[in-house]
Amino acid sequence: MTHPPLPDLILEPLIRAALMEDLGTYGDITTRTVIPAGTTYAACLRAREAGVVSGLQIAAIAFRLVDPALTVTAHAADGDRIEPGVTLMEITGSAASILSAERVALNFAGRLSGIATLTAAFVAETKGTDTRITCTRKTTPGLRLVEKQAVLHGGGFNHRSSLSDAILIKDNHIAAAGGIRPVLRAVKAQASHMIRTEIEVDRIDQLEEVLEEGGADVVLLDNMDTPTLREAVALTNGRLILEASGNMTLERIAEVSATGVDYISSGALTHSARTLDLGLDF
């Protein structure tokens, strides 16, 4: 599935903040010292290992924010599968400008490509089923928007992006409110008809209580073993959307998706992805 790029206007403040952090108080003093004024060059952003690329749009914005006169030519698109040695982008113009933007561009592209690549690996394990892979809110503070976009580039789906997107009743909400029935009755009494409700359970008897009470659209099956997940799918019989979560490692995805759950959510997609090795060559 191809996902349209986010508007540059939304991304620019995030990238600008990263550039300001990297350039510090006085800018790139190394480049100013050793690169003769007026030096121009061509640089290529290349893959050094295979994966799924994400963050190319952000890298291009980083170069242009440092120097609008730079020419940035894309040779790949976010969401593409890439092989080692492939040129992803070419940047021509002021050598000083290219060097000053290099680290921020690579930090974003490498980090986000790592997330997209790990997501793609999770998605591959669901082959032959209808189960979708989704991320969580376990993202790097300040980077949630782009990390969730990287999950989309890897073929996954997004869970809620903020606390205001949907009602998600976790175990602590249930404990504080006095039980499953009280929280679901509160939802039925107060929530807008435009908002979906998900509730977390970790035992079959809790799922039975949710099915009896009503008021939920989605049930999060937390830290259940595979036989219990199968039992939950059979018990629900399509009446609610089921999401399996908790200890969803890459090694478990195939067997969990085979149970028939609708979604598998994993925080590892964003908090444990390894940076993909990309490099900028002059």
Secondary structure, DSSP 4 states (H G I P E B T S, - for coil): ---PPPPHHHHHHHHHHHHHHHHTTT--HHHHHHSPTT-EEEEEEEESS-EE---HHHHHHHHHHH-TT-EEEESS-TT-EE-TT-EEEEEEEEHHHHHHHHHHHHHHHHHHHHHHHHHHHHHHTTTTS--EEE--S---TT-HHHHHHHHHHTT-B---SSTTSSEEE-HHHHHHHTSHHHHHHHHHHHS-TTS-EEEEESSHHHHHHHHHH---SEEEEES--HHHHHHHHHHHTTSSEEEEESS--GGGHHHHHTTT-SEEE-THHHHSPPPP-EEEE-
